[in-house]
């Protein structure tokens, strides 16, 4: 935040987790993440874009629960630049961004039992997920200073069984009972460097849409006193 007014506001009021929480000065190598759900959750929680409150999105189908911490990267957006990369990698046309913040899975060996928390994470790779022709990438990261997973530097360091569990979750978490065909597809599993590129692109997409948000709100707050 450029305006010191917002630092003062943050001392009085809780920030919106998408717009008000900084991604971090070391981004994209180390990023702040907002965790919405944890492995013990049997329902899917999701941040309401308008209010910033955590809302119940839907019960998880069957026994399908996310095997990792799961949330999003603040001040990111999957829009034009993220979709452009998806089209370049898949050779397809007509892919658009899903207009949501960039999703992220955070690996940790700690038993974290509640969401609605901020976690510092180091990206190591990701899934290129296409959902009804929308780019919906899932970044895979490790919790900073985790006693076990912080040794992972790239997705190639992850056991195949862990990647398969995550892949299965994302291919089935929107699948309705009785449906044989997955609602979405994972076209690529990519490594650290491409994950960093996706994060940078999502930052650019966010800034393109929301770059004037801080200035607009600053002017509105200061106007009565000027």
Secondary structure, 3 states (H helix, E strand, C coil): CCCHHHHHHHHHCCCCCCCCCCCCCCCCCCEEEEEEECCCCCEEEEECCCCCCEEEEEECCCCCCCCCEEEEECCCCCCHHHHHHHHHHHCCCCCEECCCCCEEEEECCCCCCCCCEEEEEEEEEEEEEEECCEECCEEEEEECCCCCHHHCCCHHHCCHHHHHHHHHHHHHCCCCCCCCCCCEEEEEEEEHHHHHHHHHHHHHHHHHHHCCHHHHHHHHHHHCCC
